[in-house]
């Protein structure tokens, strides 16, 4: 009750929480935004004709404009017909997907009004437990942003590497990394605390006993843990164990059908498509009511990241794959995203398989609404850096997804501002446009309470008190686009992947080497993997080596067999591909096709091995 009353009193921006400057001279200020409509995200209302004063990176006053005499020291920004919101937060990001965070991710976040991020994975496990190179790199970025030498969103919290059982842990690494037992889980929690991580990231393959030991020790140490759902535990168990947030709205689909308990015990023996179908079709609201109650009671936050499930559903959609924002993504990263999308489609390309992904995505939307209505705290996170999740702009995508799910624009906006501040227990500094708070603000040309899409209509961003006007934001976007432009070699690989024969020729003429490896694949391999027949013909005509191996011994024909690319197989076989070459693992192209279950490719390769009459 005390906390409720405190929140209620501090929501009244123009009275109790304002400093002792209710009228007359407003004192010193660096910046004044006048005659602006302030969006009260806590109450979901507008406060019209306000003047917001900023000094030293903090808001010093929010007052009716008629009662303010502007200080002569202030730079004045006319806020008429504009709307002021707190800076947006993305509570699930990855900063190094591009390989160039200072040139790509950081400016993209700021240019789209994102002033704070929670990093879900700031390191990788090391053979030497004293080495935390990734954490050190993230801390350096965090410090440079904090002292103003680097423009970027505040780095609010940094997660450990993902605790995922034996996945990614080599024999030369400390055994406790695997968290197989309660004792190993406790040791791992102590290790993360000692190394200075802000919280522990949980992933799906950690053992039940390891998770429970880690959770127990982390609670004792005051170290938060958040992330995915371990396969062997229920959502209620995770919430009761103290997991602070669970990422991705699929958590409810995974737990709210009659087979959930058997699935957690590893007893279900069915295809992924059948299981997805069951989760959607057999959803039981009575089961989910108990999950929602536990989350609400324990204040377990859900970060839905609806864009990740949308990628699963739209991976085969050509318009989705040609998103105009790809111009901000380096070509190597684009290739990785397209490869991921191809793999998603290949996992089940049937009509039933594709529909199961679509229904799973829309089911997540529905259950986010139901969870929110049941009192489960929701905060915006995007998984920025994952495939087709764009730094910065995907926060606006996610806001629109929340409204599509059934939240009001005000509720969605709260999830991207105040909710994250509550999660981190930093509402004294962030989350509202209020005196005493950090001056991280976004000035909009449209009312977001009328239409959440108006959060995209950014007129200016105020970052720690620094005013970045539209021209500056556009300049930042232009610099990202320049930084993302590929060199000729990367252009060749990407063109081979997409089948753009004209771009293949241009890249070669610009100096690309036809047989150079990129991500362990040559241009011919990329074309084979994506079944690009015209590209294969152009590359072969220009001298591409048809039987060259990559580091794992795969040739182009192995890659065609791997994905069942029949047209590519036909071209390669006809051009004289050697079908007797073995991979580093000893597999012929025919073995690869068999292992992948591509029966048509198996038949074609078997026919090619038979002596011709």
RASUL-V803975 format. One line per field, one symbol per residue. psi: psi as a letter, one per 20 degrees, with the letter a starting at -180 (. if undefined). burial: + if it has 24 or more other ideal C-beta (glycine too) atoms within 12 Angstrom, else -. A space follows every 50 residues. Layout:
BEGIN
psi: ???
burial: ???
END
This chain:
BEGIN
psi: gghghggghiinhjehiqrlmirbpjaqqhppoqkqoponhgilrqoqlq pppppkjqphqoqphijpopqiiqpppojpkrpprqqqpojnrpikhiim hhifgghgggijjoiqqpomnjrqqqgoiipmggggghhgggghghjjip prqpohqpqrqpokcipjprhiqphihilhrgghgghgghghghijqhrp pqrhjqqghgghgggghgghikoqqrcaophjqrhgggghijphqpppii hhhhikqhjgghghjkipnrqhgggggghghjpohhghhhgggggggilo qpnhlhhghhgghjhjohggikpiiiijpqhghghgghgggghgghhnjr hhghhhgghgghhhgghgghgghjjpppqpqhkphrpkoppfhihhghgh hgghhiqrhggghhhjehghhggjlkiihrirnqpiqqmoqppqjqoihg ohiiiimphrpookipporhhgghhghhhggghipqrhghhgghhhgikn hghggggghijqphjqpolkqrghgghghjlnghggggghhjjpohjpqa hjjprhhghghhjkngggggggghjkpojipqrhjjprhhhggghiknhh hggghghhiqpp.
burial: ---------++-++--+++-+----++-++++++++++++++++-++-++ +++++-+++++++++--+-++--+-++-+--+++++++++++++++++-+ ++++++++++++++++++++++++++-----+-++-+++-++--+----+ +++++++++++++++---+------+++++---++++++++++-+-++++ ++++++++-++++++++++-+-+++++++++++++++++-++++++++++ +++++++-++--++--------+-++++++--+---++++++-+++-+++ ++++++++++++++++---++-+-++-+++++++++++++++-+++++-- --++-+++++++++++++++++-+-+++++++++++++++++++++++++ +++++-++++++++++++++++++-++-+++++++++++++++++++++- -+++++++++++++++++----+--++-+++-++++-+++++++++++++ +-+++-++---+-+++-++-++++++++++++++++++++-+-+++++++ --+++++++++++++++++++++-+-+-+-+-+---+++++++--+-+-- ++-++--+-----
END
